[in-house]
Amino acid sequence: MPEFEITPPTPARRPVVLFCDDAPTMRLLLRNILREGGYDGLEADSGPAALQVLASMQPVDLLLTDLHMPGLDGLGVVRQARALAHRRYLPIVMLTTESTPQRVREGAEAGLTAWMVKPFTGPSLLGVLAKVLGRRAGAMSQRNVDRGSIRASVASS
């Protein structure tokens, strides 16, 4: 009779959030909120740096980006991320001080999943991320097909 070695299960991988902001203090704040919220964070200090991570095969479960950054802005990052075949359905949340209907519409047209306005609290950010990723509320089965319904449900929170 053959002997089998039983290996204990490994803990589930924590969701990985790539956050992109040119302000070091905002990156520090996001790093701390994400860590406390049970996420692994990857940092990018510019749009091109975020796209370099996204172009790789490194696991990323969600992109959180600022709108106003020198060089390539957040909407440019979103558009280029959507052009990457393996990131086409990646949830993307814009975190910005702007909330005009025109800018939000531009974000939706670029392929954003959700729009969140600064200032924010740690719990409110974690709530949006959980909703977008389907954590604690069960998986969102339509996430990859119908980003519009997620955008509406997150915006109404």
C-alpha positions in Angstrom: 0.0 0.0 0.0 1.5 3.4 -1.0 2.3 6.0 1.6 0.8 9.4 1.2 2.2 12.6 2.6 -0.5 15.0 3.7 0.5 18.6 3.4 -1.5 21.2 5.4 -3.4 23.6 3.3 -1.8 27.0 2.7 -3.7 30.1 3.8 -5.6 31.9 1.0 -3.7 34.6 -0.7 -4.5 38.1 0.5 -6.0 40.3 -2.3 -3.3 42.5 -3.9 -4.1 46.2 -4.5 -1.8 48.2 -6.7 -2.1 51.8 -5.6 -0.8 54.7 -7.7 -0.4 58.2 -6.4 2.4 60.8 -6.9 2.1 62.1 -3.3 4.3 60.2 -0.8 2.0 61.0 2.2 -1.0 59.5 0.3 0.9 56.4 -0.5 1.9 56.0 3.2 -1.8 56.5 4.2 -3.0 53.9 1.6 -0.2 51.4 2.6 -1.4 51.5 6.2 -5.1 51.3 5.5 -4.6 48.4 3.1 -2.4 46.5 5.5 -4.8 47.0 8.4 -7.7 46.0 6.1 -6.1 42.6 5.1 -4.8 43.5 1.7 -1.3 43.3 0.3 -0.3 46.6 -1.4 2.0 47.3 -4.3 3.0 51.0 -4.7 3.5 53.1 -7.8 4.5 56.7 -7.7 3.5 57.5 -11.3 1.2 56.3 -14.1 4.1 54.7 -16.1 5.3 52.8 -12.9 1.8 51.4 -12.4 1.6 50.3 -16.0 4.9 48.6 -15.7 3.5 46.4 -12.9 0.3 45.9 -14.8 2.2 44.8 -17.9 3.9 42.1 -15.9 2.2 38.9 -14.8 2.5 39.9 -11.2 -0.8 39.2 -9.3 -2.9 42.3 -9.0 -6.5 42.0 -7.9 -7.4 45.8 -8.0 -5.9 49.0 -9.2 -6.5 52.1 -7.0 -5.3 55.3 -8.8 -5.2 59.0 -8.3 -6.5 61.2 -11.1 -4.1 64.1 -11.1 -0.5 63.0 -11.6 2.3 64.5 -13.7 2.9 63.0 -17.0 0.3 60.3 -17.4 -2.9 61.0 -15.4 -5.2 58.4 -13.8 -7.5 58.3 -16.8 -4.6 57.6 -19.1 -3.6 54.8 -16.7 -7.1 53.3 -16.9 -7.2 53.5 -20.7 -3.8 51.8 -21.1 -4.6 49.2 -18.4 -7.8 48.3 -20.3 -5.7 47.7 -23.4 -3.7 45.0 -21.7 -5.5 41.7 -22.5 -4.7 40.1 -19.1 -6.0 43.2 -17.2 -9.1 43.9 -19.3 -11.4 43.1 -16.4 -9.3 44.2 -13.5 -11.4 46.3 -11.1 -10.1 49.9 -11.1 -11.0 52.5 -8.5 -10.3 56.2 -9.0 -9.4 58.1 -5.8 -9.5 61.8 -6.4 -10.7 65.2 -5.2 -12.8 65.7 -8.3 -16.5 64.8 -8.4 -18.0 66.7 -11.3 -20.4 64.7 -13.4 -18.3 65.3 -16.5 -15.1 63.8 -14.9 -17.1 60.8 -13.5 -18.5 60.2 -16.9 -15.0 60.4 -18.5 -14.0 57.8 -15.9 -16.9 55.5 -16.8 -16.1 55.8 -20.5 -12.4 55.0 -19.8 -13.5 51.8 -18.0 -13.4 52.6 -14.3 -15.2 50.3 -11.9 -15.7 52.9 -9.2 -15.0 56.6 -8.4 -14.2 57.6 -4.8 -13.8 61.2 -3.7 -11.1 62.5 -1.3 -11.1 63.1 1.6 -12.1 59.6 2.7 -11.9 57.5 5.8 -10.1 54.1 6.1 -13.4 52.2 6.7 -15.1 53.9 3.7 -12.2 53.0 1.4 -12.1 49.4 2.7 -15.9 49.2 2.2 -15.6 50.3 -1.4 -12.7 47.8 -2.1 -14.7 45.0 -0.4 -17.7 45.8 -2.5 -15.8 46.0 -5.8 -13.9 42.7 -5.0 -17.0 41.0 -3.7 -15.5 40.3 -0.3 -17.7 39.6 2.7 -20.7 39.9 0.5 -20.0 37.0 -1.8 -18.5 37.0 -5.2 -20.0 39.3 -7.8 -20.6 36.9 -10.6 -21.2 39.6 -13.3 -18.1 41.7 -12.4 -16.2 40.9 -15.6 -19.3 41.3 -17.8 -21.1 44.3 -16.4 -18.8 46.8 -14.8 -21.6 49.4 -15.1 -23.8 47.8 -12.4 -20.9 47.7 -10.0 -20.1 51.3 -10.7 -23.7 52.2 -9.9 -23.9 50.1 -6.7 -20.6 51.5 -5.4 -21.5 55.1 -6.2 -24.7 54.7 -4.3 -23.0 53.5 -1.2 
